[in-house]
């Protein structure tokens, strides 16, 4: 057998694996995705970071996520909003930009919690449970990302439901890129959750709802 056919066979198996994993998360996620009106209430809504523009303002995708979170909060579906994003650099602060935008939409500052080390979906879900004591949450992100986010949070011990934040018709090229990227990201999620199990940046617990002492 020539190297070409071996390459084709291995590539085919790899692509099949990617599609199967993506299909698995999609099937598991479908019963857990709701509209704003139908989603059951939860103590916390987790908003995943999605990048900032050069001027430090949220991207359109991130603005849509924060807007959906503010809508959930206003409707009484969530008591607190956990804004999780990247803050590795001095001039790049996703959680702060998310907080400021949520405040401009009428969310009180005291009901916004910032997670400055949510650099990935895995880290956001892990830290939500380990640092902030989240046991049940509504996840807010775009539809293409919800299956992986729901699977990750569920496997890390959070009873999660999702609401899609697709508030705008995004560019078709961007949507295709996100879908293709999600295939590899889902593979990485299975690797992190079931095999590698990396330990994110942690610290002292900061429970959103401290348990009352008797």
N, C-alpha and C positions, 0 to 999 in steps of 0.2 A: 504493500500500500504506500503510495507516494505521500510526501509531506503535505502536499496540497490537500488531499482528501482527509488526512488527519486533522489539518487545520480547520477545514470546513466542518468536520464532525464535531470537534471540540467547540467551535464557535456556535454551532447549532444547539449543542447541549447547554451551553452557557446562556444563550438567549431563551431557551425553553425554561431554564431555572428562573431567570429574571421574571418572565411572564407568569409562571406559576406562583411565585412569591407575591407578586403584585396582585394577582387574582385572589389569592388567599386573604390578604388584608382587605381587599375590596369587598369580598363576600361577608367577612366578619364585621365590617364597618357599616354596611347598609342598614341593618336594623337599629343602629345607634346614631344615625344622622337624622336630625329633626329641623323643622323650621323654627323661627323665633317663637311663633305662637304655640307650637306643640311641644317644644322641648321641656322636659320636667325641670323644675327649679333645682338649683344646686347652691351650696354655700359660696363657691368660687367659680369664676370663669377665667380660664387660662388663655392669654393672648400671646401667640408666638411671634417673635421678631421676624421682620422681612426686609431689612435694609433701610438705609437712609440715603437721601440725595446729597449732593456735594455741599449744599447749604445747611445740612444737619437736620432737615425736615424729613418726616416719614415718606417713603415711596407711596405710590398709589395703592399698591397691594397692602402695605402696612396700614395706611389710612383706612382702607376698607375693613381691616380686622378690628381696628380700634373703634370705628364707627359702629360696627356690629356689636362690640362689647358694650358700648355706651347704650345702645338700644336695648340690649338684654338687661342691663342694670336698671334702666328707666322703667322697664316693664316688670321689675321685681323678680326676674328669673335668677339673678345672682346678687349676693350681698356684697361681694368684694371682687375686684378685678386684679389678677396677678399678671403684670406686664413683664414678660421674660424675653431678654435679648442680650446682645453682645455689647460689652463695654471694655474691651481689651486695650483700647487706645484712648488717649486723652481727648481727642477731638471726635470721638465716635461713641455715642451713648444712646443706644436704642431705647432702653427702658425709660430714660428721662424724656426723650422725644415723644414716646408713647404716652407717658404720664401727662405731659403738657397738652398734647392733643386731646386726650380724654377729658381733661379739665375744661378745655375750651368748648367741649360738647356738653358740659353740665355735670360731669361726674365729680363728686366731692373728693378733695385730695386725700382725706382720711380713709376713703374706701378704695384707694389705689395702692397696691403693693408692688414694689420694684424688685425684680430678680436680675442682678447685673452680671450673672454668669451663665445665662441660658444661651450658650453658644450654638447649640444644636437641639434638635427635637428630643434626643435621648437625654441630654443634660437638663433640659427644661422639665421633662417629666420626672426624672430622678430627683432633682432638687425640689420640685413641688412637693414630693412626698417626704423626702429626708430632711429638708430645711424648714419648709413652710407648713408641714403637717397636713397636707391636702389628702383627703381620702376619697372625695367625690368632687367632680368638676365638670363644667361644660368647656369643651375645647373650641376655640375660635380660630379658624384659618380658612384658606381657600379649599374648595372641594377636592382638588387633586391631591392635597396634602393630608386631608382628614383621615384616610385609611391608615396611613403610617403613624400619624399622631395618636389615633385612637388605639391602635395595636400596641404601640410603645407604652403609653400611659397605663393601659390595662395590664400589660405584662409586668409593669413595675409597681403594681398594687393600687392603682387609682381607678375607681369606678367612674368611667368617663363616657360622656355623650358629646356629640359634635353638632355645631351649627356652621354652615358654610358662609363665608364672608365674600362671596362673589357679587359685589355690588356694581361692577362696571364690566362692559364687554372688553376684555383685555385683547391685546394684539394676538392674532392667530399664531404668528411665529413664536411669541413668548409662551403661549399655551402649549404648543408642540414641544418646545424646549423643556418646559416644566414637566410634562408627562414623561419624556425620555429620561430626564434626570431622575425622576421619581423611581424608575426601574432600578437604577444603581443605588439610590438612597434606601430603597426598601431592602435590597440585599444587605447593605451595610447595617441596617436596623436589626435584621435577624442575626447577623454576626455579633453585634454589640450585646443584644439581649440574651442570646442563647449560648454564646461561646466565649467571647472576649470579656464581656462584663466590665468595661472600664469604670474607674471611679472618678466622677467629675470633681471640680473644685467644690469643696464643702466648707463647713464652718459651724459656728454655734447655731442651734435650732432657733428659728424665728417664727413660731407658730402663728398663723393668721388668727386663729381662734384659740387663745390659751385656755387650757382646761381650768375650770374654777375649782379652787381648793375648798374642801368641805369645812 
